[in-house]
């Protein structure tokens, strides 16, 4: 099978698994929002914003290095495993003793215990990363999908059990650790790979790539979680809980579709490193899917924010609708940014991406901190604006040094943005003026129908959009061959 066929089939398998994960995560979001309070979610978000970076440190970009390398020996892969595990263990000890300082920063009694328990996840994530990289490099997308679904189900099951019995925010802590433990057990069993003891081996190129990749990931993480830290510090757990539920709902398409597709895109694109013309064609197809499919989902979410929030979370979360709408518009640029992320990784240009990310992500952090003084809505505006700015800067500067056909990639993205924004405006207008008093589910279904009809009309009138639609259909059909 050609690399294009592998990519299409890998995407189909991955997205199939993510559809199940999406259902599980949506169930978790909907049910737990009715069992737990905004304060519970806020307290958990305070800790997760800090401990999540440590989990990222435990991997240190080493899994991406193992996947991207054209050739990697058994000794090199084993060394990466032991390095990752050692970092995870050191981080656990560091956060165990630093927990009282985190509690003092947030000024919330009892937070130190939560930090210490959550820190166990650092070790589990570090142990898991190279087993996952092994499965990814082998293009074992079916196994990876099964593992992800099982971990999500295990976490949800424990969270529901704890929440029903009144455990409060400990339900969310249990969900996180149960999922991490399940991931470790299943990846280690299904990968059928066992690390050797540490050996002398050339590691410099792998560690350099890993460090640059980690730098980009760390910047993205910090800029993506400074909102929780800033709001937790300035507004307290209740306001943070309200923002966090809107943010988590906004993140579902990214977590369940965009991020997991990296497993498919990176190994396939990396095989085309010597032929930028072929890689450009693959990247353009990826841009089509991300812009028209995920971009449309975000724009529909923004247009139908009120019924979506009330249906998903319940009437007590109505105030989160405005936050969700603003974030969803920024999400369009975030998913397109993933295409650039894959391109930089596959081309081995993570150092270039890191240099520009220092600027854009640094600005994003500054805007979010400023926005925190205006409450959750201020932070949402800062996040959405920063995501758009990041995409523009990467389009204008570093992407032009990849050797890819940046002009076509950007035009494809802009065309998709224009169609999606117009569609959202039409859907919102109909919903606001004609269907505002209907049941939430009816408003959503009608809105989706109007959006689909809008796409059919535009595709019939605008030839470039019609070509884009035909290409997406072609890729979907190819995935089933």
DOGU-415043 format. One record per residue (C-alpha): y, z, x; residue in three letters. Coordinates in pm, whole numbers, plus 50000, padded with zeros to 5 digits. Layout:
N
YZXALA ...
//
This chain:
481
500005000050000UNK 503524991850125UNK 506075018950200UNK 508005007849893UNK 504905012749680UNK 504245046649836UNK 507835056549768UNK 507655046049404UNK 504295062949348UNK 505395093949538UNK 508505095749324UNK 506415092349007UNK 504025120149109UNK 506865142549225UNK 508905136948910UNK 505835142548695UNK 505315176248858UNK 509005183748832UNK 508925176348459UNK 506425204748420UNK 508505227048648UNK 511585217948447UNK 509855229448129UNK 508845262148297UNK 512315268448439UNK 513965259848110UNK 511605284147936UNK 512505310548194UNK 516235304448145UNK 516055304647765UNK 513745334547721UNK 515105356947997UNK 518685351147877UNK 517615367947552UNK 515745396747721UNK 518195405747997UNK 521935413048004UNK 524705394748194UNK 524885425348420UNK 521195421348515UNK 521765385148612UNK 524965394348793UNK 523315421249005UNK 520465398049098UNK 522905369749183UNK 524845393049414UNK 521735399749622UNK 520335364249605UNK 523585349349732UNK 523165369250055UNK 519385369750098UNK 518995332750019UNK 520805323450340UNK 518385344850537UNK 515455326150379UNK 517085293950498UNK 517475308950844UNK 513735315850844UNK 513035278450827UNK 515945269251060UNK 515505232250981UNK 512085232651151UNK 510245218050851UNK 512595187950841UNK 512095183251215UNK 508315182551167UNK 508585156550889UNK 511215133951048UNK 509585130551392UNK 507825097151441UNK 505095114851638UNK 504325151851668UNK 501435168751851UNK 499305197551726UNK 500855219951991UNK 504405211351886UNK 503655217351519UNK 502025250951597UNK 504995261551809UNK 507315253451518UNK 505185275851295UNK 505385305451534UNK 509115301151590UNK 509725300551213UNK 507505330951155UNK 509245350851429UNK 512675343051288UNK 511515353850940UNK 510225387151072UNK 513455394251263UNK 515525386250954UNK 513445409750741UNK 514105438650980UNK 517795429451005UNK 518345429650630UNK 516245460850581UNK 518645480650797UNK 521785462050680UNK 521065468250310UNK 523455498350279UNK 526305476750416UNK 525675450250149UNK 525665477449882UNK 528975490650014UNK 530535455950012UNK 529725450049644UNK 530415486349549UNK 527315487249324UNK 525015517349357UNK 521305510249405UNK 521745475049545UNK 520325484349886UNK 516835489449742UNK 516945455049579UNK 517975439049909UNK 515085455450096UNK 512505443849843UNK 513945408649826UNK 513825406450207UNK 510025403750189UNK 510635368150074UNK 512045359250420UNK 508655363750581UNK 506845345250304UNK 509225315450323UNK 508965313850702UNK 505165313950687UNK 505145286550423UNK 507525260950575UNK 505205243550824UNK 502295241850578UNK 504645224350336UNK 505865201150613UNK 502245192050694UNK 501575182150332UNK 504845162950313UNK 504175143550632UNK 500745134350495UNK 502435121650173UNK 500305146249970UNK 502715145849679UNK 500065154549420UNK 499135186749601UNK 502785195749649UNK 503465190849279UNK 500485212949186UNK 501665239949427UNK 505215239849292UNK 504035241848930UNK 501655270549006UNK 504355290149190UNK 506835285148908UNK 504265296148649UNK 503285327248848UNK 506915337648886UNK 507685331848519UNK 504625350948404UNK 505485381848606UNK 509175380248509UNK 508365379048138UNK 505885407648169UNK 508435429348347UNK 511355419748120UNK 509425427247800UNK 508645461647941UNK 512315468948013UNK 512395463648389UNK 515855447548380UNK 516925429848698UNK 513625439048864UNK 512105411948645UNK 514135386148839UNK 513185401649173UNK 509515400449077UNK 509845364048969UNK 511285354449307UNK 508615372149513UNK 505685361049297UNK 506725324649334UNK 507145328149712UNK 503745344949754UNK 502015318149545UNK 503645290649749UNK 502375305950073UNK 498815310749953UNK 498435276049802UNK 500135256350081UNK 498055273850347UNK 494825266750156UNK 495495231050041UNK 497025218550367UNK 493765226050555UNK 495855230750867UNK 495755260951091UNK 498285267051368UNK 497125270551726UNK 498335298351951UNK 501675290452119UNK 501365263652389UNK 503695246952638UNK 504955214752479UNK 508165193952477UNK 510245210252203UNK 513845201752289UNK 514265171052066UNK 512605188551771UNK 514715219851809UNK 517935199751850UNK 517225180451530UNK 516235212751355UNK 519415230651463UNK 521645202551335UNK 519665199851012UNK 519865237450965UNK 523615236751029UNK 524115212150743UNK 521795231750514UNK 523455264850602UNK 526925250850534UNK 525725237150202UNK 524135270350115UNK 527145291450209UNK 529535268550021UNK 527125268049727UNK 526775305949711UNK 530125319349820UNK 531065317049452UNK 528585344649367UNK 529755366449654UNK 533455361649574UNK 533055366749198UNK 530775396549250UNK 533365412449473UNK 536475404049262UNK 535175404448903UNK 531975425148901UNK 528435418648775UNK 529305410548411UNK 531645381348494UNK 529265369848766UNK 526335371048522UNK 528205348148282UNK 529035323448560UNK 525555325948710UNK 523765315448389UNK 526045285048354UNK 525525276948722UNK 521745280748705UNK 521555257848403UNK 523745232748588UNK 521445234648893UNK 518235226548706UNK 518475188348748UNK 519275192649118UNK 516535218249183UNK 513865200848979UNK 514575164449063UNK 517105157149340UNK 516005183149595UNK 512215177249558UNK 512695139449597UNK 513635146949960UNK 509885150750015UNK 509435114449911UNK 512605099350055UNK 512555114550404UNK 509105103050525UNK 509525068550367UNK 513045062350500UNK 512135076350841UNK 509535048750878UNK 512335022950850UNK 514465037551131UNK 514265005151332UNK 515274982251042UNK 518564992650886UNK 518564962950645UNK 515314974350484UNK 516485010550484UNK 519714999650311UNK 517754983950027UNK 515775015849979UNK 518925037349988UNK 520645015249729UNK 517655018849496UNK 517805056449544UNK 521525055949467UNK 520845036749146UNK 518355062449023UNK 520425092549119UNK 523665078948972UNK 522445063548649UNK 519695088248560UNK 520775122248695UNK 524455113148672UNK 523995104648305UNK 522225137948246UNK 525125157148399UNK 527765137848204UNK 525845142847878UNK 525625179847962UNK 529395181448012UNK 530075163347685UNK 527655185547489UNK 528275218047679UNK 528885239647373UNK 525665231747180UNK 523625230847504UNK 524745265847610UNK 524315281447265UNK 520895265447215UNK 519625273747565UNK 521085308447618UNK 522085321147274UNK 525405328447101UNK 526205357847332UNK 526735332647614UNK 529255310047433UNK 531965317347690UNK 529845300047956UNK 530215265647790UNK 533505256847961UNK 532135267948298UNK 529025246648249UNK 531025215448149UNK 533195216848460UNK 530225222548692UNK 528275194148531UNK 531015169048614UNK 530865180148977UNK 527085176248966UNK 527455138348947UNK 528865138349300UNK 526335163849420UNK 523315142349334UNK 524905111949499UNK 525475133549806UNK 521715138249828UNK 521335100849899UNK 523665104850198UNK 521735135750309UNK 518475115750312UNK 520165087750506UNK 521475110950778UNK 518105128250813UNK 516145095650832UNK 518575080651086UNK 518465112051300UNK 522235116651260UNK 522295152751146UNK 524765161451422UNK 527245136351281UNK 526755149650929UNK 527185185351054UNK 530565177851215UNK 531995163450896UNK 530325190050679UNK 532135216850879UNK 535365202550743UNK 534395195250382UNK 532275226250329UNK 534855248150500UNK 537455235250257UNK 535055241349970UNK 534595277750074UNK 538375282750093UNK 538905267249748UNK 536165288749591UNK 537545320849738UNK 540975311749601UNK 539455302349265UNK 537675335849238UNK 541015352749171UNK 541235331848851UNK 537785342148728UNK 534685321348656UNK 536625290748532UNK 538695290048850UNK 535545290349061UNK 533965262648851UNK 537015240048904UNK 536925247049278UNK 533195238849302UNK 533455206149105UNK 536525194349298UNK 534905202349632UNK 531715183249550UNK 533765152349466UNK 535825155949785UNK 532685159749998UNK 531235127049863UNK 534485108149922UNK 534835120250283UNK 531195112350369UNK 531585077650213UNK 534735069450409UNK 533725082050752UNK 530245093150875UNK 528175070150650UNK 529835040050814UNK 528205049951143UNK 524645049051007UNK 524335011051026UNK 523555009650654UNK 525284987450398UNK 527745014450297UNK 529894990750090UNK 527064982749849UNK 525925018949839UNK 529435030949746UNK 530015003149491UNK 526725012049325UNK 527775048349304UNK 531265041249170UNK 529895017448907UNK 527495044248786UNK 530255070548781UNK 532505048148570UNK 529785041148314UNK 528745077748292UNK 532275091248253UNK 533075066247976UNK 529795074947805UNK 530605112147823UNK 534055106447672UNK 532565086947380UNK 529835112947317UNK 532305142047333UNK 534695124747091UNK 532005118646830UNK 530635153846868UNK 534015171146850UNK 535505151646560UNK 532435143446346UNK 529475166046421UNK 530995199346526UNK 529605218346225UNK 525985206346256UNK 523105226046405UNK 523095227346785UNK 519875207446821UNK 521175180846582UNK 524405177346782UNK 522435173247103UNK 520045147246960UNK 522885127346803UNK 524845129147130UNK 521885116247332UNK 521425088047081UNK 525095078047103UNK 524885079047484UNK 521805056647486UNK 523465032147247UNK 526545031647470UNK 524395022147770UNK 522734993747578UNK 526094979547476UNK 527554981947827UNK 524444966347984UNK 524714937447738UNK 528374931247824UNK 528734939948194UNK 526454919348421UNK 526444942848725UNK 525334971648500UNK 522624949348352UNK 521354941748706UNK 521334978848787UNK 519334986248472UNK 516774958948554UNK 516344972848906UNK 515725008148774UNK 513154994948527UNK 511484975248810UNK 511175006549026UNK 509735026648736UNK 507144999648661UNK 506204997249028UNK 505505034449040UNK 502665029948789UNK 500865001948975UNK 
//
